[in-house]
Amino acid sequence: MTPDMFDKITGVIHDTFVSGRGFAFTVAGGVAVIAALVATQTKRGENAEAGAGAAAHI
């Protein structure tokens, strides 16, 4: 493998990784914003004051 081919392959791998990472951060940010909006529009359940211990879920 020539050094020129090696540099081209390395460049493609790097660009693909950076692009994928940016897309993943964009999706994660969008999901976080949607989750925050949903959280502000919902109310607590009827049994929310009973506590969050293990016995409350059995």
C-alpha distance (Angstrom), angle and dihedral (degrees) to the residues before:
residue distance angle dihedral
M1 . . .
T2 3.76 . .
P3 3.80 121.4 .
D4 3.81 89.5 -115.8
M5 3.81 92.0 56.9
F6 3.78 90.4 45.8
D7 3.82 91.0 52.8
K8 3.82 92.1 48.7
I9 3.82 93.0 49.1
T10 3.80 91.3 46.6
G11 3.81 90.4 49.8
V12 3.81 92.7 50.8
I13 3.80 92.0 48.3
H14 3.81 91.4 49.2
D15 3.81 93.9 47.5
T16 3.80 91.4 48.3
F17 3.79 92.3 50.0
V18 3.81 94.0 48.0
S19 3.81 92.0 46.8
G20 3.81 92.1 49.7
R21 3.78 92.2 47.5
G22 3.79 91.5 51.3
F23 3.79 91.2 49.4
A24 3.81 91.2 49.1
F25 3.81 91.4 52.0
T26 3.81 90.5 48.6
V27 3.80 92.4 51.2
A28 3.82 92.2 45.5
G29 3.80 90.8 50.4
G30 3.79 91.4 49.9
V31 3.80 91.8 49.6
A32 3.81 90.6 49.3
V33 3.80 92.0 51.8
I34 3.81 92.1 48.2
A35 3.82 90.7 48.2
A36 3.80 90.7 50.9
L37 3.81 91.3 50.5
V38 3.80 91.9 48.6
A39 3.80 90.4 48.2
T40 3.79 91.6 54.3
Q41 3.80 92.4 49.6
T42 3.81 98.6 49.0
K43 3.78 129.9 74.9
R44 3.77 130.8 -138.1
G45 3.78 118.7 -91.3
E46 3.80 124.8 -102.4
N47 3.79 93.2 -103.9
A48 3.81 95.7 44.6
E49 3.81 94.1 112.5
A50 3.82 93.6 53.9
G51 3.81 91.5 84.2
A52 3.74 135.9 -105.7
G53 3.79 98.4 -101.2
A54 3.79 123.9 128.3
A55 3.82 91.4 -104.8
A56 3.81 91.2 60.8
H57 3.81 91.4 62.5
I58 3.80 99.1 48.3
